[in-house]
Amino acid sequence: MKAELENLISKLREELTHYGELLALLEQQQDLIVSRSAEGLLENLGAINAQVPVVAAARQHRDQLRKDLAAAMGQATTLSFRHLLKLVPQE
């Protein structure tokens, strides 16, 4: 179970990083709109369109690791994070 938990934690960190990158692109987009930079906005939209599937893939992988952890703990793979975390030992 320890390996599954460590993998899940690592994947959560990675997913958070991808969300951060997407947020940065969206903030950049806002600045480009305000400054009316059409060319920059087109480049930004391309970057956003490339980042969205990366975020989706990270989320899907993280969800699989959640299922793996639940199975390793002898729980249903449909168990939510909230309920699963209550079952994880403190140490």
JOTAUR-V12057 format. One record per backbone hydrogen bond with DSSP energy under -1.0 kcal/mol. NH is the residue of the N-H (numbers start at 1). CO is the residue of the C=O. E is the energy in kcal/mol with one decimal. If there is no record, write none. Layout:
# JOTAUR-V12057
nh = {NH	NH}
co = {CO	CO}
e = {E	E}
This chain:
# JOTAUR-V12057
nh = {5	6	7	8	9	10	11	12	13	14	15	16	17	18	19	20	21	22	23	24	25	26	27	28	29	30	31	32	33	34	35	37	38	41	42	43	44	45	46	47	48	49	50	51	52	55	56	57	58	59	60	61	62	63	64	65	66	67	68	69	70	71	72	73	74	75	79	84	85	87}
co = {1	2	3	4	5	6	7	8	9	10	11	12	13	14	15	16	17	18	19	20	21	22	23	24	25	26	27	28	29	30	31	32	36	37	38	39	40	41	42	43	44	45	46	47	48	51	52	53	54	55	56	57	58	59	60	61	62	63	64	65	66	67	68	69	71	70	76	80	81	84}
e = {-2.4	-2.5	-2.5	-2.2	-2.5	-2.3	-2.4	-2.5	-2.1	-2.3	-2.8	-2.3	-2.1	-2.1	-2.3	-2.4	-2.2	-2.1	-2.7	-2.4	-1.9	-2.3	-2.5	-2.3	-2.3	-2.0	-2.0	-2.5	-2.3	-2.3	-2.3	-2.3	-1.1	-2.3	-2.0	-1.9	-2.5	-2.6	-1.8	-2.0	-2.7	-2.8	-1.5	-1.9	-2.2	-2.3	-2.3	-2.4	-2.2	-2.4	-2.3	-2.5	-2.5	-2.2	-1.8	-2.1	-1.9	-2.0	-2.3	-2.4	-2.4	-2.5	-2.4	-1.6	-1.5	-3.2	-1.7	-2.7	-3.0	-1.2}
